[in-house]
Amino acid sequence: MTAPLIEGYVIVSADGMLAGADHVMPDQLKFEGDKQFFTSALDRADLIVHGRHSYEDQPNSPQRNRIIVTRTINAVAPDPSNPKATLWNPAGAPFEAACDQSGVRSGTIAIIGGPVIFAMFLDRYDTFWLSQAPRVHLPGGEACFPGVPRKTPQEILTAHGLRAGEAQILDRTHGVTVTPWRRAA
Ligand SMILES: NC(=O)c1ccc[n+]([C@@H]2O[C@H](COP(=O)([O-])OP(=O)(O)OC[C@H]3O[C@@H](n4cnc5c(N)ncnc54)[C@H](OP(=O)(O)O)[C@@H]3O)[C@@H](O)[C@H]2O)c1
């Protein structure tokens, strides 16, 4: 069986933040074009992975297979509150065990945050889709990866073997773009 593709998705402010200092994603970081891009990517994905506070809360969310990263269990367990969700504690089991529990071992897996969850997969992404809102500034906010803003998100992706492809415009008025960062061959 072909190994699944692993893709990451985030939208960040000019200073590399994915949320404000209150750990909440502010309306300033929400753009219709980015939402459409993100929604259609998640609709195509076979499995999504996120921390307990990064549930995407969209109309199609109940249909999506998901792994929720949490310390509330020791290793891997079905989520008693959602038949399409698996709970996973990386300290107790490898990612593959969580994928087995979820029944997904091929196709595309979308990693959707938060920062620690993004960082767990930095050496494994096939593509990391970095959306940027260059006119939004969230000083003191929650960085998209550990190490930001000392380093930029781009420097961190580069250090993990990813290279920028061509950016697409998601919102012309606000200058919002998405850039695929792909693993160098
Ligand atoms: N701008 C964007 O594109 C974007 C993307 C993603 C998220 N966000 C926003 O950013 C904020 C992220 O919140 P957050 O920082 O609290 O992140 P989070 O990763 O969604 O949730 C943190 C929780 O994940 C679990 N977790 C994290 N690291 C773990 C580890 N190493 N082992 C086991 N479990 C672990 C813990 O759950 P337990 O407490 O259950 O143990 C922890 O409380 C949210 O407001 C979200 O909406 C924005």
Ligand as a Chemical Component Dictionary entry (heavy atoms), coordinates in Angstrom:
data_LIG
# 
_chem_comp.id                   LIG 
_chem_comp.type                 NON-POLYMER 
_chem_comp.pdbx_formal_charge   0 
_chem_comp.three_letter_code    LIG 
# 
loop_
_chem_comp_atom.comp_id 
_chem_comp_atom.atom_id 
_chem_comp_atom.alt_atom_id 
_chem_comp_atom.type_symbol 
_chem_comp_atom.charge 
_chem_comp_atom.model_Cartn_x 
_chem_comp_atom.model_Cartn_y 
_chem_comp_atom.model_Cartn_z 
_chem_comp_atom.pdbx_ordinal 
LIG N1  N1  N 0  -4.769 30.241 11.941 1  
LIG C1  C1  C 0  -4.872 28.946 11.742 2  
LIG O1  O1  O 0  -4.786 28.468 10.593 3  
LIG C2  C2  C 0  -5.068 28.022 12.916 4  
LIG C3  C3  C 0  -4.743 26.669 12.788 5  
LIG C4  C4  C 0  -4.904 25.848 13.893 6  
LIG C5  C5  C 0  -5.362 26.377 15.091 7  
LIG N2  N2  N 1  -5.680 27.689 15.159 8  
LIG C6  C6  C 0  -6.142 28.275 16.397 9  
LIG O2  O2  O 0  -5.043 28.290 17.288 10 
LIG C7  C7  C 0  -5.465 27.929 18.587 11 
LIG C8  C8  C 0  -4.707 26.650 18.918 12 
LIG O3  O3  O 0  -4.938 26.305 20.220 13 
LIG P1  P1  P 0  -3.884 25.456 21.074 14 
LIG O4  O4  O 0  -2.564 26.086 21.089 15 
LIG O5  O5  O -1 -4.543 25.196 22.362 16 
LIG O6  O6  O 0  -3.601 24.126 20.242 17 
LIG P2  P2  P 0  -4.247 22.692 19.991 18 
LIG O7  O7  O 0  -3.088 21.914 19.514 19 
LIG O8  O8  O 0  -5.420 22.742 19.115 20 
LIG O9  O9  O 0  -4.769 22.132 21.371 21 
LIG C9  C9  C 0  -3.933 21.919 22.438 22 
LIG C10 C10 C 0  -4.329 20.596 23.055 23 
LIG O10 O10 O 0  -3.854 19.551 22.207 24 
LIG C11 C11 C 0  -3.337 18.510 22.997 25 
LIG N3  N3  N 0  -1.901 18.418 22.813 26 
LIG C12 C12 C 0  -1.048 19.381 22.372 27 
LIG N4  N4  N 0  0.199  18.896 22.359 28 
LIG C13 C13 C 0  0.130  17.619 22.760 29 
LIG C14 C14 C 0  1.092  16.602 22.950 30 
LIG N5  N5  N 0  2.411  16.795 22.712 31 
LIG N6  N6  N 0  0.692  15.397 23.390 32 
LIG C15 C15 C 0  -0.610 15.175 23.647 33 
LIG N7  N7  N 0  -1.579 16.103 23.490 34 
LIG C16 C16 C 0  -1.200 17.302 23.063 35 
LIG C17 C17 C 0  -3.674 18.842 24.456 36 
LIG O11 O11 O 0  -4.981 18.332 24.657 37 
LIG P3  P3  P 0  -5.505 17.827 26.099 38 
LIG O12 O12 O 0  -5.652 19.068 26.906 39 
LIG O13 O13 O 0  -6.791 17.140 25.759 40 
LIG O14 O14 O 0  -4.460 16.893 26.647 41 
LIG C18 C18 C 0  -3.700 20.360 24.415 42 
LIG O15 O15 O 0  -4.496 20.912 25.442 43 
LIG C19 C19 C 0  -6.977 27.766 18.510 44 
LIG O16 O16 O 0  -7.605 28.977 18.807 45 
LIG C20 C20 C 0  -7.228 27.465 17.050 46 
LIG O17 O17 O 0  -8.491 27.900 16.590 47 
LIG C21 C21 C 0  -5.523 28.534 14.109 48 
# 
loop_
_chem_comp_bond.comp_id 
_chem_comp_bond.atom_id_1 
_chem_comp_bond.atom_id_2 
_chem_comp_bond.value_order 
_chem_comp_bond.pdbx_ordinal 
LIG N1  C1  SING 1  
LIG C1  O1  DOUB 2  
LIG C1  C2  SING 3  
LIG C2  C3  SING 4  
LIG C2  C21 DOUB 5  
LIG C3  C4  DOUB 6  
LIG C4  C5  SING 7  
LIG C5  N2  DOUB 8  
LIG N2  C6  SING 9  
LIG N2  C21 SING 10 
LIG C6  O2  SING 11 
LIG C6  C20 SING 12 
LIG O2  C7  SING 13 
LIG C7  C8  SING 14 
LIG C7  C19 SING 15 
LIG C8  O3  SING 16 
LIG O3  P1  SING 17 
LIG P1  O4  DOUB 18 
LIG P1  O5  SING 19 
LIG P1  O6  SING 20 
LIG O6  P2  SING 21 
LIG P2  O7  DOUB 22 
LIG P2  O8  SING 23 
LIG P2  O9  SING 24 
LIG O9  C9  SING 25 
LIG C9  C10 SING 26 
LIG C10 O10 SING 27 
LIG C10 C18 SING 28 
LIG O10 C11 SING 29 
LIG C11 N3  SING 30 
LIG C11 C17 SING 31 
LIG N3  C12 SING 32 
LIG N3  C16 SING 33 
LIG C12 N4  DOUB 34 
LIG N4  C13 SING 35 
LIG C13 C14 SING 36 
LIG C13 C16 DOUB 37 
LIG C14 N5  SING 38 
LIG C14 N6  DOUB 39 
LIG N6  C15 SING 40 
LIG C15 N7  DOUB 41 
LIG N7  C16 SING 42 
LIG C17 O11 SING 43 
LIG C17 C18 SING 44 
LIG O11 P3  SING 45 
LIG P3  O12 DOUB 46 
LIG P3  O13 SING 47 
LIG P3  O14 SING 48 
LIG C18 O15 SING 49 
LIG C19 O16 SING 50 
LIG C19 C20 SING 51 
LIG C20 O17 SING 52 
# 
